[in-house]
Amino acid sequence: MRSNLATLRSHVELSLAGRIVSPFGYRDRKSVETVLTGIPEIDVLAGGLPRGALTEICGPPSSGRTTVLLAALASRTAEAEVCALIDARDSFDPRSAEAAGVELEQLLWVRCRGLDQSLRAADLLIQGGGFGFIALDLSDIAPETVRHVPLNAWFRFRRAVEDTATVLLVLEQESNAKTCASLVLQMKMKAANWSATGELEHAGILPPAHARLFDGAEVQAETLHTRVQSINVPRVCNEPVSIDGRFAGRDRDGDDGGNLQSFSAQSMWSLLQATPVETKPK
C-alpha cells in the first residue's frame, strides 16, 4: 500500500512539475504586505488589504461598500499608485469620488455593460500588470447572476494576482469566491443618519420624513474569512477566521472576539455638499 501511495505521489508531482511548487506541501497563512484602506476601523479589523491576493467586500445596498471603495482608491492614488476600477453597471460617479479624495488622474475607469464584459476586463488588466490596485465592482449585479460565475474564474484571478504587488478587490452583495479569497469582509448598516433642512433644524423641531435628507449611516464590518497575516499593519484578531466557524468565538452577549468594527459612512450627497464649487470666470 505504501509503495502504491509513493508511486502515485511521485506521478502527481511529476505531472504538476513547473506549474505548482510542492503540491503536497501544507500552506499556512503567509505574511504579506497590506495597504491601508483609509478607514481606521477597517484597517484595525482586517490589517489592511493584502497585496497579491483577492479580497471580497460584500453586503446589501447602502451597507458601506462604496465608502470602503472610495476610501481605498483615495488612499492608493494619494500614494501615486495607478489604480483601475471595473464598473459592471456604469454606476461610478467621478464627482463623488473626487470629493472623497480620489485622484482621478491616477484612475482607469472601465465602464462595462454586464457581468461577462466585467470579468473579461478584469482578466485583461490583471494579466497585463502595472496596477497597484484593481477593483471589480459587481455591487449592482443581481446576486443570482453572480452566483453563476464558475469557481475556476475566481481561482484564475487568485492565481494571476498571486505573488504580485496588486491589490484585487471585488465588491458584491454576497461572497462568491469562497476559498479563492484571502480576505472576506461583510458590511451591514446599523443605523441611518438623517439631516433636517431649513428653519426646522435651527428650531430643534423634528421635521417629517419628506423634509429630511439621508446624511450617512453607522456601518458594521465583520471578518467572515481571512488567511492573511499582515507584516506591516497590526489587526485586532490575529487568529485565522473561517466562514464555517465565524460564530464559534461569540459569547452570550454576541461579542465576536474582535471580528466586528463599526464606523460612520457619509452619503454621496453629503460629500458633494461639502465640496466647494469652483466658479469659472466669464
MOHU-V657001 format. One record per backbone hydrogen bond with DSSP energy under -0.5 kcal/mol. CO is the residue of the C=O (numbers start at 1). NH is the residue of the N-H. E is the energy in kcal/mol with one decimal. If there is no record, write none. Layout:
<<CO	NH	E> <CO	NH	E>>
This chain:
<<1	5	-2.2> <2	6	-2.4> <3	7	-2.2> <4	8	-2.6> <5	9	-2.7> <6	10	-2.3> <7	11	-2.2> <8	12	-2.4> <9	13	-2.6> <10	14	-2.0> <11	15	-2.0> <12	16	-2.0> <14	17	-0.7> <16	19	-2.1> <16	20	-2.2> <22	25	-1.7> <26	28	-0.7> <30	229	-1.5> <32	231	-1.8> <33	51	-2.7> <35	49	-2.7> <38	40	-0.6> <39	42	-0.7> <39	43	-2.2> <40	44	-2.5> <41	45	-2.0> <42	46	-3.0> <42	48	-0.6> <43	47	-1.7> <44	236	-2.7> <45	237	-0.5> <49	35	-2.3> <50	53	-0.6> <53	168	-1.7> <54	182	-2.5> <54	183	-1.2> <55	170	-3.0> <56	185	-2.7> <57	172	-1.9> <58	187	-3.2> <60	63	-0.8> <64	68	-1.8> <65	69	-2.3> <66	70	-2.9> <67	71	-2.2> <68	72	-2.5> <69	73	-2.6> <70	74	-2.6> <71	75	-2.2> <72	76	-2.4> <73	77	-2.8> <74	78	-1.6> <75	79	-0.6> <76	79	-0.8> <76	81	-2.0> <77	80	-1.7> <81	83	-0.5> <82	132	-2.3> <82	133	-1.1> <83	108	-2.6> <84	135	-2.7> <85	87	-0.8> <85	110	-3.1> <86	88	-0.8> <86	137	-2.5> <87	90	-0.8> <87	112	-2.7> <92	94	-0.6> <93	97	-2.1> <94	98	-2.7> <95	99	-2.2> <96	100	-1.5> <97	102	-2.5> <98	101	-1.3> <102	104	-1.1> <103	106	-1.9> <104	107	-1.5> <106	83	-2.9> <107	109	-0.6> <108	85	-3.1> <108	110	-0.7> <109	111	-0.7> <110	87	-2.9> <110	112	-0.7> <114	118	-1.5> <115	119	-2.5> <116	120	-2.2> <117	121	-2.2> <118	122	-2.4> <119	123	-2.2> <120	124	-2.2> <121	125	-2.3> <122	126	-2.5> <123	127	-2.4> <124	128	-2.2> <125	129	-1.7> <132	167	-1.8> <133	84	-2.3> <134	169	-2.9> <135	86	-3.3> <135	137	-0.7> <136	138	-0.9> <136	171	-2.5> <137	88	-1.7> <138	141	-1.6> <142	145	-1.2> <142	146	-1.8> <143	147	-2.0> <145	148	-1.2> <146	149	-1.9> <150	153	-1.4> <150	154	-0.9> <151	155	-2.2> <152	156	-2.0> <153	157	-2.0> <154	158	-2.4> <155	159	-2.6> <156	160	-2.3> <157	161	-2.0> <158	162	-1.1> <161	164	-1.4> <166	52	-2.8> <166	53	-0.7> <166	168	-0.6> <167	134	-3.1> <167	169	-0.6> <168	55	-2.8> <169	136	-3.3> <170	57	-2.7> <171	138	-2.6> <172	59	-1.0> <177	180	-2.2> <178	181	-1.5> <182	227	-2.0> <183	56	-2.8> <184	224	-2.3> <184	225	-1.4> <185	58	-2.7> <186	222	-2.2> <188	220	-3.5> <191	218	-3.1> <193	215	-2.8> <193	216	-1.1> <195	213	-2.5> <197	200	-0.7> <198	201	-0.7> <198	202	-0.8> <199	203	-1.8> <200	204	-0.6> <200	205	-2.0> <201	204	-0.8> <205	207	-0.7> <208	211	-1.8> <209	212	-1.6> <211	197	-0.7> <213	195	-2.7> <213	215	-0.5> <215	267	-1.4> <216	193	-3.0> <217	219	-0.6> <217	265	-3.1> <218	190	-3.6> <218	191	-1.2> <219	263	-2.3> <220	188	-1.8> <221	261	-2.2> <222	186	-2.8> <222	224	-0.8> <225	184	-2.8> <226	241	-1.2> <227	30	-0.6> <228	230	-0.6> <229	32	-1.9> <236	238	-0.6> <241	226	-2.4> <243	246	-0.8> <245	248	-1.3> <247	250	-1.2> <251	254	-1.7> <255	251	-1.1> <256	259	-1.0> <259	223	-2.0> <261	221	-3.5> <263	219	-3.3> <265	217	-2.4> <267	271	-2.0> <268	272	-2.5> <269	273	-2.2> <270	274	-1.4> <271	275	-0.5> <272	275	-0.9> <274	276	-0.5> <276	278	-0.5>>
